[in-house]
């Protein structure tokens, strides 16, 4: 049982950090995507 706990603690923390960083990057990528989508409207507005 302690082997499973050690394995989870060794693998669980990097997975948690990875998921946290991916969620932050996802939010920033969504903002960039929205800016790119709105760009043609701002460029061609008379």
PDBQT receptor file of N, H, CA, C and O in Angstrom, charges set to zero:
ATOM      1  N   UNK A   1       0.826  -1.198   0.000  1.00  0.00    +0.000 N 
ATOM      2  CA  UNK A   1       0.000   0.000   0.000  1.00  0.00    +0.000 C 
ATOM      3  C   UNK A   1       0.864   1.252   0.000  1.00  0.00    +0.000 C 
ATOM      4  O   UNK A   1       0.539   2.222  -0.686  1.00  0.00    +0.000 OA
ATOM      5  N   UNK A   2       1.954   1.251   0.753  1.00  0.00    +0.000 N 
ATOM      6  H   UNK A   2       2.218   0.464   1.310  1.00  0.00    +0.000 HD
ATOM      7  CA  UNK A   2       2.805   2.439   0.798  1.00  0.00    +0.000 C 
ATOM      8  C   UNK A   2       3.476   2.688  -0.548  1.00  0.00    +0.000 C 
ATOM      9  O   UNK A   2       3.815   3.825  -0.877  1.00  0.00    +0.000 OA
ATOM     10  N   UNK A   3       3.668   1.613  -1.331  1.00  0.00    +0.000 N 
ATOM     11  H   UNK A   3       3.393   0.690  -1.063  1.00  0.00    +0.000 HD
ATOM     12  CA  UNK A   3       4.239   1.800  -2.668  1.00  0.00    +0.000 C 
ATOM     13  C   UNK A   3       3.285   2.604  -3.546  1.00  0.00    +0.000 C 
ATOM     14  O   UNK A   3       3.716   3.454  -4.326  1.00  0.00    +0.000 OA
ATOM     15  N   UNK A   4       1.988   2.331  -3.417  1.00  0.00    +0.000 N 
ATOM     16  H   UNK A   4       1.638   1.641  -2.784  1.00  0.00    +0.000 HD
ATOM     17  CA  UNK A   4       1.006   3.080  -4.195  1.00  0.00    +0.000 C 
ATOM     18  C   UNK A   4       0.976   4.549  -3.781  1.00  0.00    +0.000 C 
ATOM     19  O   UNK A   4       0.860   5.438  -4.624  1.00  0.00    +0.000 OA
ATOM     20  N   UNK A   5       1.080   4.793  -2.494  1.00  0.00    +0.000 N 
ATOM     21  H   UNK A   5       1.174   4.071  -1.809  1.00  0.00    +0.000 HD
ATOM     22  CA  UNK A   5       1.075   6.173  -2.001  1.00  0.00    +0.000 C 
ATOM     23  C   UNK A   5       2.316   6.906  -2.489  1.00  0.00    +0.000 C 
ATOM     24  O   UNK A   5       2.231   8.065  -2.896  1.00  0.00    +0.000 OA
ATOM     25  N   UNK A   6       3.464   6.244  -2.452  1.00  0.00    +0.000 N 
ATOM     26  H   UNK A   6       3.533   5.303  -2.121  1.00  0.00    +0.000 HD
ATOM     27  CA  UNK A   6       4.692   6.860  -2.963  1.00  0.00    +0.000 C 
ATOM     28  C   UNK A   6       4.574   7.146  -4.454  1.00  0.00    +0.000 C 
ATOM     29  O   UNK A   6       4.977   8.212  -4.920  1.00  0.00    +0.000 OA
ATOM     30  N   UNK A   7       4.024   6.195  -5.198  1.00  0.00    +0.000 N 
ATOM     31  H   UNK A   7       3.697   5.329  -4.819  1.00  0.00    +0.000 HD
ATOM     32  CA  UNK A   7       3.860   6.376  -6.638  1.00  0.00    +0.000 C 
ATOM     33  C   UNK A   7       2.913   7.532  -6.929  1.00  0.00    +0.000 C 
ATOM     34  O   UNK A   7       3.178   8.345  -7.814  1.00  0.00    +0.000 OA
ATOM     35  N   UNK A   8       1.820   7.608  -6.195  1.00  0.00    +0.000 N 
ATOM     36  H   UNK A   8       1.605   6.948  -5.476  1.00  0.00    +0.000 HD
ATOM     37  CA  UNK A   8       0.861   8.689  -6.391  1.00  0.00    +0.000 C 
ATOM     38  C   UNK A   8       1.471  10.036  -6.043  1.00  0.00    +0.000 C 
ATOM     39  O   UNK A   8       1.228  11.019  -6.744  1.00  0.00    +0.000 OA
ATOM     40  N   UNK A   9       2.245  10.102  -4.992  1.00  0.00    +0.000 N 
ATOM     41  H   UNK A   9       2.442   9.304  -4.423  1.00  0.00    +0.000 HD
ATOM     42  CA  UNK A   9       2.853  11.378  -4.612  1.00  0.00    +0.000 C 
ATOM     43  C   UNK A   9       3.912  11.803  -5.616  1.00  0.00    +0.000 C 
ATOM     44  O   UNK A   9       4.099  12.997  -5.851  1.00  0.00    +0.000 OA
ATOM     45  N   UNK A  10       4.610  10.838  -6.211  1.00  0.00    +0.000 N 
ATOM     46  H   UNK A  10       4.459   9.868  -6.020  1.00  0.00    +0.000 HD
ATOM     47  CA  UNK A  10       5.625  11.182  -7.207  1.00  0.00    +0.000 C 
ATOM     48  C   UNK A  10       5.003  11.595  -8.532  1.00  0.00    +0.000 C 
ATOM     49  O   UNK A  10       5.510  12.495  -9.201  1.00  0.00    +0.000 OA
ATOM     50  N   UNK A  11       3.922  10.953  -8.911  1.00  0.00    +0.000 N 
ATOM     51  H   UNK A  11       3.510  10.222  -8.366  1.00  0.00    +0.000 HD
ATOM     52  CA  UNK A  11       3.294  11.232 -10.202  1.00  0.00    +0.000 C 
ATOM     53  C   UNK A  11       2.193  12.277 -10.069  1.00  0.00    +0.000 C 
ATOM     54  O   UNK A  11       1.985  13.068 -10.989  1.00  0.00    +0.000 OA
ATOM     55  N   UNK A  12       1.500  12.296  -8.964  1.00  0.00    +0.000 N 
ATOM     56  H   UNK A  12       1.670  11.654  -8.216  1.00  0.00    +0.000 HD
ATOM     57  CA  UNK A  12       0.363  13.189  -8.781  1.00  0.00    +0.000 C 
ATOM     58  C   UNK A  12       0.737  14.659  -8.813  1.00  0.00    +0.000 C 
ATOM     59  O   UNK A  12       0.030  15.464  -9.419  1.00  0.00    +0.000 OA
ATOM     60  N   UNK A  13       1.827  15.018  -8.175  1.00  0.00    +0.000 N 
ATOM     61  H   UNK A  13       2.401  14.364  -7.683  1.00  0.00    +0.000 HD
ATOM     62  CA  UNK A  13       2.220  16.422  -8.139  1.00  0.00    +0.000 C 
ATOM     63  C   UNK A  13       2.563  16.957  -9.521  1.00  0.00    +0.000 C 
ATOM     64  O   UNK A  13       2.079  18.030  -9.880  1.00  0.00    +0.000 OA
ATOM     65  N   UNK A  14       3.378  16.259 -10.318  1.00  0.00    +0.000 N 
ATOM     66  H   UNK A  14       3.771  15.387 -10.026  1.00  0.00    +0.000 HD
ATOM     67  CA  UNK A  14       3.639  16.769 -11.675  1.00  0.00    +0.000 C 
ATOM     68  C   UNK A  14       2.378  16.853 -12.534  1.00  0.00    +0.000 C 
ATOM     69  O   UNK A  14       2.244  17.769 -13.346  1.00  0.00    +0.000 OA
ATOM     70  N   UNK A  15       1.462  15.914 -12.362  1.00  0.00    +0.000 N 
ATOM     71  H   UNK A  15       1.571  15.171 -11.702  1.00  0.00    +0.000 HD
ATOM     72  CA  UNK A  15       0.210  15.975 -13.117  1.00  0.00    +0.000 C 
ATOM     73  C   UNK A  15      -0.589  17.199 -12.695  1.00  0.00    +0.000 C 
ATOM     74  O   UNK A  15      -1.145  17.894 -13.546  1.00  0.00    +0.000 OA
ATOM     75  N   UNK A  16      -0.654  17.472 -11.404  1.00  0.00    +0.000 N 
ATOM     76  H   UNK A  16      -0.202  16.908 -10.713  1.00  0.00    +0.000 HD
ATOM     77  CA  UNK A  16      -1.375  18.643 -10.906  1.00  0.00    +0.000 C 
ATOM     78  C   UNK A  16      -0.776  19.927 -11.464  1.00  0.00    +0.000 C 
ATOM     79  O   UNK A  16      -1.507  20.803 -11.926  1.00  0.00    +0.000 OA
ATOM     80  N   UNK A  17       0.542  20.045 -11.423  1.00  0.00    +0.000 N 
ATOM     81  H   UNK A  17       1.136  19.334 -11.048  1.00  0.00    +0.000 HD
ATOM     82  CA  UNK A  17       1.214  21.245 -11.933  1.00  0.00    +0.000 C 
ATOM     83  C   UNK A  17       0.966  21.389 -13.431  1.00  0.00    +0.000 C 
ATOM     84  O   UNK A  17       0.705  22.492 -13.912  1.00  0.00    +0.000 OA
ATOM     85  N   UNK A  18       1.042  20.294 -14.166  1.00  0.00    +0.000 N 
ATOM     86  H   UNK A  18       1.254  19.398 -13.775  1.00  0.00    +0.000 HD
ATOM     87  CA  UNK A  18       0.806  20.332 -15.606  1.00  0.00    +0.000 C 
ATOM     88  C   UNK A  18      -0.613  20.776 -15.917  1.00  0.00    +0.000 C 
ATOM     89  O   UNK A  18      -0.812  21.617 -16.794  1.00  0.00    +0.000 OA
ATOM     90  N   UNK A  19      -1.588  20.241 -15.232  1.00  0.00    +0.000 N 
ATOM     91  H   UNK A  19      -1.426  19.558 -14.520  1.00  0.00    +0.000 HD
ATOM     92  CA  UNK A  19      -2.981  20.626 -15.478  1.00  0.00    +0.000 C 
ATOM     93  C   UNK A  19      -3.211  22.092 -15.129  1.00  0.00    +0.000 C 
ATOM     94  O   UNK A  19      -3.939  22.788 -15.837  1.00  0.00    +0.000 OA
ATOM     95  N   UNK A  20      -2.604  22.563 -14.054  1.00  0.00    +0.000 N 
ATOM     96  H   UNK A  20      -2.013  21.998 -13.479  1.00  0.00    +0.000 HD
ATOM     97  CA  UNK A  20      -2.740  23.968 -13.674  1.00  0.00    +0.000 C 
ATOM     98  C   UNK A  20      -2.162  24.882 -14.744  1.00  0.00    +0.000 C 
ATOM     99  O   UNK A  20      -2.792  25.866 -15.132  1.00  0.00    +0.000 OA
ATOM    100  N   UNK A  21      -0.963  24.558 -15.222  1.00  0.00    +0.000 N 
ATOM    101  H   UNK A  21      -0.451  23.759 -14.907  1.00  0.00    +0.000 HD
ATOM    102  CA  UNK A  21      -0.334  25.388 -16.242  1.00  0.00    +0.000 C 
ATOM    103  C   UNK A  21      -1.101  25.336 -17.557  1.00  0.00    +0.000 C 
ATOM    104  O   UNK A  21      -1.236  26.355 -18.233  1.00  0.00    +0.000 OA
ATOM    105  N   UNK A  22      -1.600  24.173 -17.924  1.00  0.00    +0.000 N 
ATOM    106  H   UNK A  22      -1.491  23.345 -17.375  1.00  0.00    +0.000 HD
ATOM    107  CA  UNK A  22      -2.384  24.068 -19.154  1.00  0.00    +0.000 C 
ATOM    108  C   UNK A  22      -3.668  24.881 -19.072  1.00  0.00    +0.000 C 
ATOM    109  O   UNK A  22      -4.076  25.480 -20.067  1.00  0.00    +0.000 OA
ATOM    110  N   UNK A  23      -4.304  24.916 -17.929  1.00  0.00    +0.000 N 
ATOM    111  H   UNK A  23      -3.972  24.429 -17.120  1.00  0.00    +0.000 HD
ATOM    112  CA  UNK A  23      -5.529  25.706 -17.795  1.00  0.00    +0.000 C 
ATOM    113  C   UNK A  23      -5.228  27.196 -17.899  1.00  0.00    +0.000 C 
ATOM    114  O   UNK A  23      -6.027  27.947 -18.458  1.00  0.00    +0.000 OA
ATOM    115  N   UNK A  24      -4.090  27.633 -17.370  1.00  0.00    +0.000 N 
ATOM    116  H   UNK A  24      -3.441  27.022 -16.916  1.00  0.00    +0.000 HD
ATOM    117  CA  UNK A  24      -3.716  29.045 -17.501  1.00  0.00    +0.000 C 
ATOM    118  C   UNK A  24      -3.396  29.388 -18.945  1.00  0.00    +0.000 C 
ATOM    119  O   UNK A  24      -3.798  30.442 -19.438  1.00  0.00    +0.000 OA
ATOM    120  N   UNK A  25      -2.677  28.507 -19.625  1.00  0.00    +0.000 N 
ATOM    121  H   UNK A  25      -2.351  27.651 -19.225  1.00  0.00    +0.000 HD
ATOM    122  CA  UNK A  25      -2.328  28.749 -21.019  1.00  0.00    +0.000 C 
ATOM    123  C   UNK A  25      -3.587  28.740 -21.877  1.00  0.00    +0.000 C 
ATOM    124  O   UNK A  25      -3.695  29.518 -22.825  1.00  0.00    +0.000 OA
ATOM    125  N   UNK A  26      -4.538  27.869 -21.555  1.00  0.00    +0.000 N 
ATOM    126  H   UNK A  26      -4.450  27.237 -20.785  1.00  0.00    +0.000 HD
ATOM    127  CA  UNK A  26      -5.772  27.790 -22.324  1.00  0.00    +0.000 C 
ATOM    128  C   UNK A  26      -6.531  29.111 -22.268  1.00  0.00    +0.000 C 
ATOM    129  O   UNK A  26      -7.059  29.563 -23.285  1.00  0.00    +0.000 OA
ATOM    130  N   UNK A  27      -6.592  29.726 -21.108  1.00  0.00    +0.000 N 
ATOM    131  H   UNK A  27      -6.163  29.359 -20.282  1.00  0.00    +0.000 HD
ATOM    132  CA  UNK A  27      -7.288  31.007 -20.972  1.00  0.00    +0.000 C 
ATOM    133  C   UNK A  27      -6.600  32.082 -21.806  1.00  0.00    +0.000 C 
ATOM    134  O   UNK A  27      -7.271  32.894 -22.444  1.00  0.00    +0.000 OA
ATOM    135  N   UNK A  28      -5.285  32.093 -21.807  1.00  0.00    +0.000 N 
ATOM    136  H   UNK A  28      -4.741  31.434 -21.290  1.00  0.00    +0.000 HD
ATOM    137  CA  UNK A  28      -4.559  33.089 -22.590  1.00  0.00    +0.000 C 
ATOM    138  C   UNK A  28      -4.716  32.835 -24.083  1.00  0.00    +0.000 C 
ATOM    139  O   UNK A  28      -4.836  33.782 -24.860  1.00  0.00    +0.000 OA
ATOM    140  N   UNK A  29      -4.716  31.579 -24.491  1.00  0.00    +0.000 N 
ATOM    141  H   UNK A  29      -4.618  30.810 -23.860  1.00  0.00    +0.000 HD
ATOM    142  CA  UNK A  29      -4.916  31.262 -25.901  1.00  0.00    +0.000 C 
ATOM    143  C   UNK A  29      -6.316  31.658 -26.359  1.00  0.00    +0.000 C 
ATOM    144  O   UNK A  29      -6.490  32.088 -27.500  1.00  0.00    +0.000 OA
ATOM    145  N   UNK A  30      -7.294  31.523 -25.510  1.00  0.00    +0.000 N 
ATOM    146  H   UNK A  30      -7.153  31.174 -24.584  1.00  0.00    +0.000 HD
ATOM    147  CA  UNK A  30      -8.652  31.939 -25.852  1.00  0.00    +0.000 C 
ATOM    148  C   UNK A  30      -8.709  33.448 -26.063  1.00  0.00    +0.000 C 
ATOM    149  O   UNK A  30      -9.399  33.913 -26.970  1.00  0.00    +0.000 OA
ATOM    150  N   UNK A  31      -8.004  34.215 -25.254  1.00  0.00    +0.000 N 
ATOM    151  H   UNK A  31      -7.443  33.838 -24.517  1.00  0.00    +0.000 HD
ATOM    152  CA  UNK A  31      -7.961  35.664 -25.433  1.00  0.00    +0.000 C 
ATOM    153  C   UNK A  31      -7.278  36.029 -26.745  1.00  0.00    +0.000 C 
ATOM    154  O   UNK A  31      -7.730  36.936 -27.444  1.00  0.00    +0.000 OA
ATOM    155  N   UNK A  32      -6.205  35.343 -27.084  1.00  0.00    +0.000 N 
ATOM    156  H   UNK A  32      -5.838  34.606 -26.516  1.00  0.00    +0.000 HD
ATOM    157  CA  UNK A  32      -5.518  35.589 -28.357  1.00  0.00    +0.000 C 
ATOM    158  C   UNK A  32      -6.436  35.228 -29.518  1.00  0.00    +0.000 C 
ATOM    159  O   UNK A  32      -6.495  35.952 -30.511  1.00  0.00    +0.000 OA
ATOM    160  N   UNK A  33      -7.141  34.131 -29.400  1.00  0.00    +0.000 N 
ATOM    161  H   UNK A  33      -7.093  33.542 -28.593  1.00  0.00    +0.000 HD
ATOM    162  CA  UNK A  33      -8.058  33.711 -30.451  1.00  0.00    +0.000 C 
ATOM    163  C   UNK A  33      -9.160  34.748 -30.661  1.00  0.00    +0.000 C 
ATOM    164  O   UNK A  33      -9.489  35.072 -31.802  1.00  0.00    +0.000 OA
ATOM    165  N   UNK A  34      -9.724  35.264 -29.596  1.00  0.00    +0.000 N 
ATOM    166  H   UNK A  34      -9.457  35.001 -28.669  1.00  0.00    +0.000 HD
ATOM    167  CA  UNK A  34     -10.760  36.286 -29.712  1.00  0.00    +0.000 C 
ATOM    168  C   UNK A  34     -10.215  37.549 -30.371  1.00  0.00    +0.000 C 
ATOM    169  O   UNK A  34     -10.913  38.177 -31.167  1.00  0.00    +0.000 OA
ATOM    170  N   UNK A  35      -8.997  37.926 -30.057  1.00  0.00    +0.000 N 
ATOM    171  H   UNK A  35      -8.430  37.416 -29.410  1.00  0.00    +0.000 HD
ATOM    172  CA  UNK A  35      -8.384  39.098 -30.684  1.00  0.00    +0.000 C 
ATOM    173  C   UNK A  35      -8.206  38.892 -32.176  1.00  0.00    +0.000 C 
ATOM    174  O   UNK A  35      -8.447  39.805 -32.966  1.00  0.00    +0.000 OA
ATOM    175  N   UNK A  36      -7.788  37.704 -32.563  1.00  0.00    +0.000 N 
ATOM    176  H   UNK A  36      -7.592  36.962 -31.921  1.00  0.00    +0.000 HD
ATOM    177  CA  UNK A  36      -7.592  37.410 -33.983  1.00  0.00    +0.000 C 
ATOM    178  C   UNK A  36      -8.929  37.398 -34.718  1.00  0.00    +0.000 C 
ATOM    179  O   UNK A  36      -9.014  37.870 -35.852  1.00  0.00    +0.000 OA
ATOM    180  N   UNK A  37      -9.961  36.870 -34.091  1.00  0.00    +0.000 N 
ATOM    181  H   UNK A  37      -9.892  36.487 -33.170  1.00  0.00    +0.000 HD
ATOM    182  CA  UNK A  37     -11.281  36.834 -34.720  1.00  0.00    +0.000 C 
ATOM    183  C   UNK A  37     -11.819  38.247 -34.918  1.00  0.00    +0.000 C 
ATOM    184  O   UNK A  37     -12.447  38.524 -35.940  1.00  0.00    +0.000 OA
ATOM    185  N   UNK A  38     -11.588  39.137 -33.972  1.00  0.00    +0.000 N 
ATOM    186  H   UNK A  38     -11.077  38.912 -33.142  1.00  0.00    +0.000 HD
ATOM    187  CA  UNK A  38     -12.098  40.504 -34.062  1.00  0.00    +0.000 C 
ATOM    188  C   UNK A  38     -11.235  41.400 -34.938  1.00  0.00    +0.000 C 
ATOM    189  O   UNK A  38     -11.673  42.492 -35.299  1.00  0.00    +0.000 OA
ATOM    190  N   UNK A  39     -10.045  40.987 -35.288  1.00  0.00    +0.000 N 
ATOM    191  H   UNK A  39      -9.689  40.100 -34.995  1.00  0.00    +0.000 HD
ATOM    192  CA  UNK A  39      -9.122  41.818 -36.050  1.00  0.00    +0.000 C 
ATOM    193  C   UNK A  39      -9.673  42.254 -37.405  1.00  0.00    +0.000 C 
ATOM    194  O   UNK A  39      -9.561  43.439 -37.722  1.00  0.00    +0.000 OA
ATOM    195  N   UNK A  40     -10.258  41.388 -38.223  1.00  0.00    +0.000 N 
ATOM    196  H   UNK A  40     -10.350  40.426 -37.965  1.00  0.00    +0.000 HD
ATOM    197  CA  UNK A  40     -10.771  41.856 -39.517  1.00  0.00    +0.000 C 
ATOM    198  C   UNK A  40     -11.835  42.944 -39.380  1.00  0.00    +0.000 C 
ATOM    199  O   UNK A  40     -11.874  43.871 -40.188  1.00  0.00    +0.000 OA
ATOM    200  N   UNK A  41     -12.692  42.843 -38.377  1.00  0.00    +0.000 N 
ATOM    201  H   UNK A  41     -12.660  42.089 -37.720  1.00  0.00    +0.000 HD
ATOM    202  CA  UNK A  41     -13.712  43.871 -38.177  1.00  0.00    +0.000 C 
ATOM    203  C   UNK A  41     -13.082  45.220 -37.870  1.00  0.00    +0.000 C 
ATOM    204  O   UNK A  41     -13.564  46.249 -38.344  1.00  0.00    +0.000 OA
ATOM    205  N   UNK A  42     -12.032  45.229 -37.100  1.00  0.00    +0.000 N 
ATOM    206  H   UNK A  42     -11.641  44.393 -36.715  1.00  0.00    +0.000 HD
ATOM    207  CA  UNK A  42     -11.374  46.488 -36.750  1.00  0.00    +0.000 C 
ATOM    208  C   UNK A  42     -10.562  47.041 -37.909  1.00  0.00    +0.000 C 
ATOM    209  O   UNK A  42     -10.433  48.257 -38.049  1.00  0.00    +0.000 OA
ATOM    210  N   UNK A  43     -10.011  46.164 -38.743  1.00  0.00    +0.000 N 
ATOM    211  H   UNK A  43     -10.116  45.176 -38.629  1.00  0.00    +0.000 HD
ATOM    212  CA  UNK A  43      -9.202  46.628 -39.866  1.00  0.00    +0.000 C 
ATOM    213  C   UNK A  43     -10.052  47.207 -40.986  1.00  0.00    +0.000 C 
ATOM    214  O   UNK A  43      -9.652  48.190 -41.610  1.00  0.00    +0.000 OA
ATOM    215  N   UNK A  44     -11.209  46.625 -41.256  1.00  0.00    +0.000 N 
ATOM    216  H   UNK A  44     -11.534  45.826 -40.749  1.00  0.00    +0.000 HD
ATOM    217  CA  UNK A  44     -12.023  47.027 -42.398  1.00  0.00    +0.000 C 
ATOM    218  C   UNK A  44     -13.205  47.893 -42.015  1.00  0.00    +0.000 C 
ATOM    219  O   UNK A  44     -14.125  48.062 -42.815  1.00  0.00    +0.000 OA
ATOM    220  N   UNK A  45     -13.204  48.436 -40.837  1.00  0.00    +0.000 N 
ATOM    221  H   UNK A  45     -12.457  48.299 -40.187  1.00  0.00    +0.000 HD
ATOM    222  CA  UNK A  45     -14.289  49.318 -40.421  1.00  0.00    +0.000 C 
ATOM    223  C   UNK A  45     -14.115  50.666 -41.121  1.00  0.00    +0.000 C 
ATOM    224  O   UNK A  45     -13.050  51.276 -41.018  1.00  0.00    +0.000 OA
ATOM    225  N   UNK A  46     -15.156  51.149 -41.841  1.00  0.00    +0.000 N 
ATOM    226  H   UNK A  46     -16.021  50.654 -41.924  1.00  0.00    +0.000 HD
ATOM    227  CA  UNK A  46     -15.025  52.445 -42.559  1.00  0.00    +0.000 C 
ATOM    228  C   UNK A  46     -15.034  53.645 -41.650  1.00  0.00    +0.000 C 
ATOM    229  O   UNK A  46     -14.932  54.777 -42.122  1.00  0.00    +0.000 OA
TER     230      UNK A  46
